[in-house]
Amino acid sequence: MLGSSHPYFRVPGKELKKAAQRYVSLPDGKQLELVKLAMSKFIGVGRVYTWASVTCGEPACKQVRDELMECATSVRLFVPAALASMRQFIVELRRGDDDLGRFFEEPSERPSLARSASSD
């Protein structure tokens, strides 16, 4: 599903970057900082993609992933797991997967595992 009917079509670049960082799920540190830098090079005004263009039908998903990997390489991000997660985030984002919605929520908005475990 691509274009203006896409569930993430109107999500600002800042929110896309935050969601990608949560999706990759690295602890704070050097590698997460590199993910942030790569996503900043990839999404934003004057960057490879603006917020809506990541979800449009053109260019092809492979081209979008390849350009993301070029941004990762440019900031010297080489951790295979982080790169794979970033590529998968783009695939799921472009598909409009409903499961991604949780990555667009602030951590304080998500139900706590501790709270749900204590209610059992």
Backbone as numpy.savetxt, mean C-alpha at the origin, in Angstrom:
# Nx Ny Nz CAx CAy CAz Cx Cy Cz
-11.54 -4.64 -10.93 -12.39 -3.48 -10.93 -11.49 -2.25 -10.93
-11.62 -1.45 -11.96 -10.77 -0.27 -12.07 -11.60 0.95 -12.41
-11.06 2.11 -12.18 -11.75 3.34 -12.52 -12.51 3.94 -11.37
-13.44 4.85 -11.68 -14.11 5.63 -10.64 -15.05 4.80 -9.76
-15.44 3.60 -10.18 -16.28 2.76 -9.32 -15.43 1.94 -8.34
-14.15 2.03 -8.44 -13.22 1.30 -7.58 -13.34 1.81 -6.14
-13.39 0.90 -5.15 -13.57 1.34 -3.76 -12.45 2.23 -3.21
-11.27 2.18 -3.80 -10.15 2.97 -3.30 -9.80 4.12 -4.24
-10.67 4.40 -5.22 -10.40 5.42 -6.24 -10.16 6.80 -5.63
-10.91 7.17 -4.62 -10.82 8.52 -4.05 -9.96 8.59 -2.79
-9.24 7.53 -2.50 -8.37 7.52 -1.32 -7.14 8.37 -1.63
-6.86 9.38 -0.80 -5.68 10.23 -1.04 -4.38 9.44 -0.95
-3.36 9.93 -1.65 -2.06 9.27 -1.66 -1.49 9.03 -0.28
-1.69 9.97 0.61 -1.18 9.83 1.99 -1.77 8.59 2.64
-3.06 8.36 2.43 -3.72 7.19 3.01 -3.26 5.90 2.33
-3.03 5.95 1.02 -2.51 4.78 0.31 -1.14 4.39 0.87
-0.30 5.38 1.10 1.04 5.11 1.63 0.96 4.50 3.03
0.09 5.04 3.88 -0.07 4.49 5.23 -0.57 3.06 5.18
-1.55 2.81 4.30 -2.10 1.46 4.17 -1.03 0.48 3.70
-0.20 0.91 2.75 0.88 0.05 2.27 1.86 -0.27 3.38
2.17 0.72 4.21 3.10 0.49 5.33 2.50 -0.52 6.31
1.22 -0.41 6.59 0.56 -1.37 7.49 0.52 -2.75 6.86
0.27 -2.81 5.55 0.18 -4.07 4.83 1.51 -4.82 4.90
2.60 -4.12 4.68 3.93 -4.74 4.71 4.24 -5.27 6.11
3.71 -4.60 7.11 3.78 -4.98 8.52 5.18 -5.30 9.03
6.05 -4.36 8.83 7.39 -4.42 9.41 7.40 -3.65 10.72
8.22 -4.09 11.67 8.37 -3.28 12.88 9.07 -1.97 12.53
8.89 -0.97 13.37 9.60 0.29 13.14 11.08 0.02 13.03
11.71 0.71 12.13 13.14 0.52 11.94 13.54 0.90 10.53
14.76 0.55 10.18 15.34 0.96 8.90 14.53 0.46 7.71
14.11 -0.80 7.73 13.39 -1.36 6.59 12.04 -0.69 6.38
11.33 -0.39 7.47 10.05 0.31 7.35 10.27 1.72 6.81
11.33 2.37 7.24 11.65 3.69 6.71 11.90 3.64 5.20
12.56 2.57 4.75 12.80 2.42 3.31 11.50 2.17 2.56
10.58 1.40 3.15 9.26 1.20 2.54 8.55 2.55 2.41
8.60 3.36 3.47 7.97 4.68 3.44 8.57 5.54 2.33
9.90 5.52 2.21 10.56 6.31 1.17 10.16 5.83 -0.23
10.14 4.52 -0.41 9.77 3.96 -1.71 8.34 4.34 -2.07
7.42 4.24 -1.12 6.03 4.59 -1.38 5.88 6.09 -1.63
6.70 6.90 -0.97 6.65 8.35 -1.20 7.13 8.70 -2.61
8.09 7.94 -3.11 8.55 8.16 -4.49 7.50 7.67 -5.49
6.73 6.68 -5.07 5.78 6.03 -5.97 4.44 6.76 -6.07
3.89 7.23 -4.94 2.55 7.83 -4.92 2.64 9.26 -4.43
2.04 10.17 -5.17 1.96 11.56 -4.76 2.07 12.51 -5.94
1.71 13.74 -5.72 1.77 14.74 -6.77 3.22 14.86 -7.25
3.40 14.79 -8.56 4.74 14.87 -9.13 5.51 13.57 -9.04
4.87 12.51 -8.60 5.52 11.21 -8.45 5.07 10.29 -9.59
5.38 9.01 -9.47 5.01 8.04 -10.49 3.48 7.98 -10.63
2.77 7.91 -9.51 1.31 7.83 -9.52 0.71 8.80 -8.53
-0.44 9.33 -8.90 -1.24 10.09 -7.95 -2.23 9.10 -7.34
-2.99 9.52 -6.37 -3.87 8.59 -5.65 -4.81 7.82 -6.55
-5.47 8.43 -7.51 -6.44 7.74 -8.34 -5.80 6.90 -9.43
-4.64 7.29 -9.92 -4.06 6.60 -11.07 -3.58 5.19 -10.75
-3.35 4.89 -9.47 -2.95 3.53 -9.11 -4.07 2.55 -9.42
-5.33 3.02 -9.36 -6.47 2.14 -9.56 -7.03 2.17 -10.98
-6.47 2.98 -11.87 -7.03 3.07 -13.23 -6.60 1.88 -14.07
-7.33 1.63 -15.15 -7.08 0.48 -16.01 -5.77 0.52 -16.76
-5.30 1.67 -17.08 -4.02 1.81 -17.77 -3.08 2.51 -16.82
-1.91 2.17 -16.66 -1.17 1.08 -17.27 -1.50 -0.27 -16.65
-0.93 -1.32 -17.21 -1.16 -2.68 -16.73 -0.58 -2.87 -15.33
-1.14 -3.81 -14.61 -0.70 -4.08 -13.24 0.80 -4.40 -13.19
1.30 -5.16 -14.15 2.72 -5.50 -14.16 3.56 -4.23 -14.25
3.15 -3.29 -15.09 3.90 -2.04 -15.23 3.89 -1.27 -13.92
2.74 -1.24 -13.23 2.65 -0.54 -11.95 3.58 -1.20 -10.93
3.55 -2.53 -10.86 4.44 -3.24 -9.92 5.90 -2.99 -10.26
6.24 -3.04 -11.55 7.63 -2.80 -11.96 8.10 -1.41 -11.56
7.24 -0.42 -11.73 7.61 0.95 -11.36 7.75 1.08 -9.84
6.92 0.37 -9.10 7.06 0.36 -7.64 8.41 -0.24 -7.25
8.80 -1.32 -7.92 10.08 -1.96 -7.60 11.25 -1.05 -7.97
11.11 -0.24 -9.03 12.15 0.74 -9.35 12.29 1.76 -8.23
11.16 2.18 -7.66 11.20 3.12 -6.54 11.88 2.47 -5.33
11.57 1.20 -5.09 12.19 0.49 -3.96 13.70 0.37 -4.17
14.10 0.04 -5.38 15.54 -0.07 -5.68 16.24 1.27 -5.51
15.56 2.34 -5.90 16.19 3.66 -5.82 16.47 4.09 -4.38
15.73 3.53 -3.41 15.99 3.87 -2.00 16.77 2.74 -1.31
17.23 1.77 -2.12 18.05 0.66 -1.64 17.28 -0.28 -0.70
16.02 -0.53 -1.03 15.22 -1.51 -0.30 15.34 -2.83 -1.04
15.93 -3.83 -0.38 16.20 -5.11 -1.03 15.67 -6.30 -0.24
14.90 -6.09 0.80 14.38 -7.18 1.63 13.29 -7.91 0.84
13.52 -9.17 0.46 12.56 -9.88 -0.38 11.12 -9.90 0.16
10.95 -10.11 1.44 9.60 -10.17 2.01 8.88 -8.83 1.90
9.60 -7.74 2.13 9.00 -6.41 2.03 8.64 -6.11 0.58
9.51 -6.46 -0.35 9.24 -6.23 -1.77 8.03 -7.04 -2.23
7.97 -8.31 -1.81 6.83 -9.15 -2.19 5.53 -8.59 -1.63
5.57 -8.12 -0.39 4.36 -7.54 0.22 3.93 -6.27 -0.50
4.88 -5.44 -0.89 4.55 -4.21 -1.61 3.91 -4.53 -2.96
4.47 -5.53 -3.67 3.89 -5.93 -4.96 2.47 -6.47 -4.77
2.28 -7.30 -3.74 0.97 -7.88 -3.49 -0.04 -6.81 -3.09
0.39 -5.81 -2.33 -0.50 -4.71 -1.96 -1.05 -4.03 -3.22
-0.19 -3.79 -4.21 -0.62 -3.15 -5.45 -1.62 -4.03 -6.20
-1.36 -5.33 -6.25 -2.28 -6.25 -6.93 -3.65 -6.20 -6.26
-3.68 -6.31 -4.94 -4.95 -6.30 -4.22 -5.63 -4.94 -4.30
-4.86 -3.89 -4.26 -5.41 -2.54 -4.37 -6.10 -2.36 -5.73
-5.42 -2.78 -6.78 -5.99 -2.63 -8.12 -7.22 -3.51 -8.32
-7.28 -4.64 -7.64 -8.46 -5.51 -7.73 -9.64 -4.94 -6.94
-9.33 -4.08 -5.98 -10.38 -3.54 -5.12 -10.79 -4.51 -4.03
-9.87 -5.34 -3.58 -10.16 -6.34 -2.56 -10.71 -5.71 -1.29
-11.84 -6.21 -0.85 -12.47 -5.71 0.37 -11.59 -5.92 1.60
-10.78 -6.97 1.59 -9.93 -7.27 2.74 -8.93 -6.16 3.03
-8.62 -5.33 2.04 -7.67 -4.24 2.25 -8.22 -3.16 3.16
-9.53 -3.09 3.32 -10.15 -2.04 4.12 -9.54 -1.91 5.50
-9.15 -3.01 6.10 -8.58 -2.95 7.45 -7.25 -2.21 7.49
-6.54 -2.16 6.37 -5.26 -1.45 6.33 -5.44 0.06 6.20
-6.66 0.48 5.86 -6.96 1.90 5.73 -7.51 2.48 7.03
-7.73 1.62 8.03 -8.21 2.07 9.34 -7.01 2.41 10.22
-7.18 3.41 11.04 -6.14 3.71 12.02 -6.13 2.57 13.04
-4.96 2.22 13.59 -4.89 1.13 14.56 -5.87 1.29 15.72
-6.13 2.52 16.14 -7.06 2.75 17.25 -8.50 2.45 16.87
-8.80 2.37 15.54 -10.15 2.09 15.08 -10.41 0.59 15.00
-9.37 -0.22 15.00 -9.52 -1.67 14.88 -9.82 -2.27 16.24
-10.65 -3.31 16.27 -10.91 -3.99 17.55 -9.63 -4.63 18.07
-9.41 -4.53 19.33 -8.22 -5.07 19.95 -8.37 -6.58 20.15
-7.30 -7.33 19.88 -7.31 -8.75 20.13 -7.44 -9.03 21.61
-6.82 -8.18 22.43 -6.88 -8.36 23.87 -8.33 -8.23 24.36
-9.05 -7.25 23.84 -10.44 -7.07 24.25 -11.28 -8.25 23.83
-11.10 -8.77 22.58 -11.92 -9.87 22.12 -11.57 -11.15 22.86
-10.29 -11.33 23.24 -9.89 -12.52 23.99 -10.45 -12.48 25.41
-10.53 -11.29 26.02 -11.02 -11.20 27.38 -12.52 -11.41 27.46
-13.23 -11.26 26.33 -14.68 -11.43 26.35 -15.08 -12.88 26.15
-14.10 -13.77 25.87 -14.41 -15.20 25.66 -14.65 -15.92 26.95
